[in-house]
Amino acid sequence: YPTLYAMSIFVGVQQSSYDYLRLYATSRQHLNLKPSVPLFIGCSVCAATLSQTVVYPLDVLRRRMQIKQQQVLPKHSESVIHHRTWLALQNIIHQNGYRS
C-alpha cells in the first residue's frame, strides 16, 4: 500500500499543478499566452518537477522503512507501522540531517 499512496499523491499534485499552470498561463487576467504545444509541455515539466519534489521525501522514507523491516522485524499491525513511520522520519532526520 505505501507505493499506492505515494503514486496517488504524485498524480494528484501533478494534475492539480498542471491545471493551475495551464489556466494561469492562458488566462486573460494573468499571462494571456496563446495555447500551444510548447506551452503545455512546459506546464507539464513544471508540474512533474513540483510533484516529484513533494513525493520524493515520502518515497525515501518508504524505501528505508521497507529495507529496515525486511532486515529486522516480521509483519506488524497497522498501529505499530503508523507509529514506526513517525519514528523512522525522526531517525532519518536525526542521523542524516534534514536534507537527506
C-alpha positions, 0 to 999 in steps of 0.5 A: 500500500505505501507505493499506492499512496505515494503514486496517488499523491504524485498524480494528484499534485501533478494534475492539480499543478498542471491545471493551475499552470495551464489556466494561469498561463492562458488566462486573460487576467494573468499571462494571456499566452496563446495555447500551444504545444510548447506551452503545455509541455512546459506546464507539464515539466513544471508540474512533474518537477513540483510533484516529484519534489513533494513525493520524493521525501515520502518515497525515501522514507518508504524505501528505508522503512521497507529495507529496515523491516525486511532486515529486522522485524516480521509483519506488524499491525497497522498501529505499530507501522503508523507509529514506526513511520513517525519514528523512522522520519525522526531517525532519518532526520536525526542521523542524516540531517534534514536534507537527506 
